[in-house]
Amino acid sequence: MKSSHKQFKIVIERDEDGYFVADVPALPGCHTQGKNMIELQKNVREVIALCLAESKSNTAYRRHIREFSYEPSFVGIDTITV
């Protein structure tokens, strides 16, 4: 039996409390956090699995994925002074 693995790009930021926060743009509403990168990676795998399971039974969520998901491409970081 062939195992099927899916890859997802995630966007990671660090919040004001020092937590790492991840968003999975291909699965709208799929985000989590962790105290460190190891915890974050574990949590991201769990939340992706939950979102994929939800998409199998929830037609509204599947429609939401089709309408709002995107594949991120990094452009850069900039600072603007106003």
N, C-alpha and C positions, 0 to 999 in steps of 0.2 A: 504494500500500500504506500503510495507516494504522499508524503506530508506536504501540505501547502502552507507556505509562509508568506505573509504579506508584509510589505515594508511601508512605513508611514513616516513622513517628515514631521518633526515636531519643532515648535518654536519655544525656546527656553529663555526666561528672564529671571532676574533676581529681584524680589520685592523689598520693600523698605525694612522688613523684619529679618531679612537674610535668607528667607526660604526661596528655593528654586521653584518656579512656576512654569508648567508646560501646557501648551495648547496644541491640539492635533487638528489643523485646518481642514483635513480631508473628512473629518467627522465632527460636524458642528455641535457645539456644546460639550465636546470631549476635552476636558482639561483637569489637571490635578497639580499637586505640589509635593515637595519633600524637603526635609531639613538638609539633605546633602544629595549629591548626584546619584549615589547608589540607591537611596530610598526613592528618589524621583523616577529613576528608570524602572524600578519595581512597580511603582504606582502607575506609571504610564502604561506598562504592559497590562495591568489589571483593568484600567479604565478603557483601554482600547478593546479588550475582550468583552467588557460589559456593553460597550456601544455596538460592537459587531453582533452580539447576541440580541440586543434590542432591535437592530435593523432587520433581523430575520423574521421577527413577529409583528413589528410595528410599521404598517404601511405609511403612516404620517411621518415617521422618522426617516424612512427611506426617501420619501419625497423631499424632506428637509435636506438630506444629504445631497440629492441631485441639484437642488436649488442653490444651496449656500456653501458647499464645500469648494475648496480651491487647493492648488498645489503651490506652496510658497517658494519664492526664489529670493535669496538674500540680496539686498541692494546695498545696504550700508547703514551706518549710524552717523547722525549729524547733530550738532548743537546749534541752536538758533538763539541769538540774543535780540530781544525786543525792547 
